[in-house]
Amino acid sequence: MKNKKLLALLPALLTASMVLSGCVQRTSSGKPYGWVYENMAIPTQHFLMWLTHLMGNSLGWAIILLTFIVRLILMPIMLNQSKNATIQQERMAHIKPLLEDITKRQKAAQTEAEKMAINQEMMRLYRENNISMTGGIGCLPLLIQMPIFAALYAAIQYSPALSKYAFFGINLGQKNDFILALVTFAIYALQGWISLLGVPEAQKKQMQSMMIISPLMITFMTWVSPAGLGLYFFVGGIFACLQTLIINFMRPRIRAEIAAEMKKNPPKAPAKVEVPKVDSKPAPKKAANTQTTAGPKKQRNAGKQPRRKR
């Protein structure tokens, strides 16, 4: 469930990021304008220039400092969501036998009525055992960062002063930087690997797909964006690794708490819904009306008296 939600969320966020970054228009002379540029890009340009001078005339270190500030503000929210997701994973491990039974019957269902009834039974299983259908994952931290993505993109892309800065040989205004995309993929792949540490084998199989899909999505965004925004993604990946290490440190205590909770209140199995099976065989055709009375058929004009001639 968690993987499905994330798979649905990542393309939506990527699309939103591309839409926001494309809201800046240009005049015939090439001057940028538009709501995003005037209200987001220009203030960000001024702020980044101030940070750049503060950091020894280095735009790269200014972006790293900005990333540090943003991620530090979001850290409590993101840690709380990661903790909730870990709690949901531990609860899911305790209801796994019940869930497997429902899943088996769901695959064997032959009618839509049966499938709908079993789906309702699965929803009751989650609800009665205090398990979220979304796996405890929320999109608030990502939604908060969307304006930052758009502002950084527009500020670096359309500011001649900012687009000329370099950081360790990387031009921060240029797109398609292979080295930055490669290290960004590596840092998010590392974060995915760290997230599997201490996870039961059954759940690892469900999470392994995200170890590849999530880094690939972020790497693609890094590749198509100015390197300055890619630097923001890379530093954000370092924070993601630290956040995951903190959750892994908390996992044994969370597991013990959920085990004690489940021992006190064992998993509740919802009542099975019995759906009457509909006979799929076609009903026999009715036989045509036949004459059941014995004897020869009467002729139509039988019994009529011949007319007398006048």
Secondary structure, 3 states (H helix, E strand, C coil): CHHHHHHHHHHHHHHHHHHHHCCCEECCCCCEECHHHHHHHHHHHHHHHHHHHHCCCCHHHHHHHHHHHHHHHHHHHHHHHHHHHHHHHHHHHHCHHHHHHHHHHHHHCCCHHHHHHHHHHHHHHHHHCCCCCCCCCCCHHHHHHHHHHHHHHHHHHCCHHHHCCEECCEECCCCCCHHHHHHHHHHHHHHHHHHHCCCCHHHHHHHHHHHHHHHHHHHHHHHHCCHHHHHHHHHHHHHHHHHHHHHHHHHHHHHHHHHHHHHHCCCCCCCCCCCCCCCCCCCCCCCCCCCCCCCCCCCCCCCCCCCCCC
